Amino acid sequence: MGIEAIDYPAQETTGTPYTFDTIETLAPVQAAFEEILASGIDQVALVIIKLHYEQEARLSQTIPGSAYLLSNLRPMVRKTDRVFLLGNSLYFVLRASNQQGGSIVQTRLWEALLWRVHNMTEREFLHPRSMTTGYSGYQESNASIDDSIEAAGIPSLRYDWQSEKTYRKPLRQLQSLPQAIADDMELPALARKLGIPYLILLPRKLSAGVQHLVNPSLAQELGCFPIGRERNTLTVAMLNPQDNAALDRLHQETGLLIFPVLAHPQALQHALEQLV
């Protein structure tokens, strides 16, 4: 079967419209790499976002919510970049971009995705039960297209919705819980209770878009790690997303709305250590 190009409203009113292609195999993704390389450009990055649904065991087709989410993410990369929807996986082939560029774009897409899903009601589209994302650079993947695709398929960030469980322990006790309990029970349940994302992994360093917004010393002081900005909203990973004093301080320092997400204690501690 062929490739279906999908048009939708874009941020710009002139020029080539933003589109993405619905595909049934990885061949078009590989062909996009080959086309870019054949044009003399030797730098290509790839970002993959995978959406997982409760129904996917019974449904082999693309769930409408995946196309909806991709249509919202598509304007966040260049029109010259190739974007594909394979099942419920989103592929962003970024021309003239290396692995570092892929990391920057991944952060931008991931934060926009979290915000969009967080504000999406079940009456609009079905929520994915979990999401993962990874990225790679062609040159950094031993100059192999297959290796680049495989590397980008390894998750560097993950977001899980767990079935809601009764939350019993105070937040201050969570850090002392065994990791397996924190991962599987308390933290995901708390995030769902608060209606915010839960992140098991965090970026290794502040993204370029927020480095000038939050001083590392302030991040250390408040115990928070800024991970992305979308328009006038700053997304911040915290151990206590209900710390109003810290949220108010960040708002005063940045002038932005603060969108807190819950982070695993070890991931947050490791991320903050990288700021030293």
C-alpha positions, 0 to 999 in steps of 0.5 A: 500500500502507498503512503498517505500524506496528511495536511492540517492547519500550520503555524505559517500561512505561506509556503509548503504546508506542514505534512506527515506521512502515514506508513506501514513499514520502515522503508519510507523512513530509510528512504528519507535518510537515503534521499538526504544523504544523496543530496550531499548532506551527511548529517541526519538526526532521528527522533522517535516517539512511541505511544502505547494504548491499552487497546493496542493488543486488540487493534493493529491500526493507528489509533486516532489520538496518535494522528491528532498528537502528531498533527500538533507536534508537526509544526515544531520541526522544520517543513523540510524535515520528514515526519512519519506515523507508523502504527502509533509511533512517530518518526521525525527525520531531521535533515542537516542535524547531528545527535545534539540537534536531535536531543534539542528537538526531542526535548522540545517535542517531548514537553509539547507532547506532555502538555498536549496529552495532559490537557487532552480529555478522554472525550476528545481522544483516547489517552496513551497508557505510556509514551517513550522517546529516543533520538540518534544522529546518523554520523554518531551511529557508525554511519548506518541508517539501520543503526540510527533507527535502532539507536533512536528506538532506545528510550531516553525518556518515559511517561507512564499512566498507571491505574489509580491507587490509593495514596497513603504515604506522605510525600516526604517519605517517598525518597526513603522507599525502595526504588521498586515500590516508588516506581511501581506504586507510590510515584505513578499513583501520586502523579495520576492523583495530581493529574501531572506527568511522572518522569522516570528519566530526566535529560542529562543537562539543562536544555538550551531553551531554559539555560538562561531562564533558571540559574543552576544555583537556584535549581539546586536551592529549590530542588527542581530541574527545568526540562523545557519551555513551550511558549510562556510555560516552563516545565519543571521536574520536582520531587514535590510538585505541590511546593507552592513556595518553590513554584512561586519563586520560579514564577517570580524569577522567570516571569513564566507559568510553571508546569510541574512534573513529578520526578523519581528521586534518584533521577532528580538527584542525578540531574541536579548533580550534573549542574554542579 
